[in-house]
Amino acid sequence: MAYPSRPARDPLPQFVGTASPRQTDEQRQALIAFAVEQYKNGASLREIAEWSARSQTAIRRALDQGGVTRRGRGAYRQAESSHSGQRASTRTEK
């Protein structure tokens, strides 16, 4: 069974046509502020990149310039109590 396709997000109007290597300081500061705000509100790098018509790498750089500590990769792990009651086996050194 195939997975459904991921919906494509259109860039927000304020970012259409602003993705260029020669951004103005105002454009760069607007991107950094937007990326920091959205990331702190829980948006993923992919979502922010799509909304701002940038690559994920550009968003990573913007977050770094904004002083944001990035989250780890992947989804958060669920608490152990939600597992089926089985414990993972542990190795002991001999």
N, C-alpha and C positions, 0 to 999 in steps of 0.2 A: 504494500500500500504506500503510495507516495504521500509525502508531507504536503500540506497546503503551502502555497507560496507566501512569502512574507510581504505584507503590504508596503508599497513604496510611498515614502513621505515626500511631499513637495517642499522645497525650501521656503522659508518665511520671506515675505516681501522685502523686508529690510536687508536681506542678504543676497537677493538675486542680482547677479552681475558684479558682485564685490570680491569674488574669489580670484585674486591675481597676485603675482609675486610683488607687485608694487602697490601695496595698500597704503592709504593715508594713515596717519596716526589715529585719526578719529575712527576709521574703519577697524583698525587693529584693536583699539581699546574697547570698541563696542562688541567685537567678537569675544575678547577675553572676558568681559563682564557677563555676556550672555552665557558663555560656556561654563564659567564658574557658578553662576546662579542655577543653571539647569542641572549641572552635575551634583551640586549640593542638594538639590531637590530630588535626586534619585535617577535622573535620566542617564542612559548609557552613552558611551562614546559614539556608538553607531547612530543613535537617535540624534544627538547633538550635531554630528557630522552631516546627517541628511537635512536637518532643519536649517543649517547654516551654509549648505552647498560647499562643504569642505571635506577633506579626507579625515579619517580617524587620526592619522599622524598629525595633521594640522591642529586638531582639537587637543591632542595630547600636549603639543607644544604650547598652546594657549593656556591650558590648565597649569602647566609648569610655570609659565610666565605669571600666572595669577596666584601662584603660591599654594596650589591645591595638592594635597596628598591624595593620590589616586587609590581607588579600591582595588582589591585583588581581582584576578580574572574569574569568570564563571559565576554561577549562582551561589548564594549563601547556603551553607550546610544546615540541614534541619537538626533540631535537638535530638539527642540519642533516644529519648523517651518515645519518639514517634516511629522508631524502627520496630520491626516485628518481634522484638524481644530476644533476638539472637545477638550474641556478642561476636565481634571479630576475633579470630584466633590470634594469639600473641606468641611470638617466638621467644624462646629462652636460649641464651647462649650457654654452650657446654664448656 
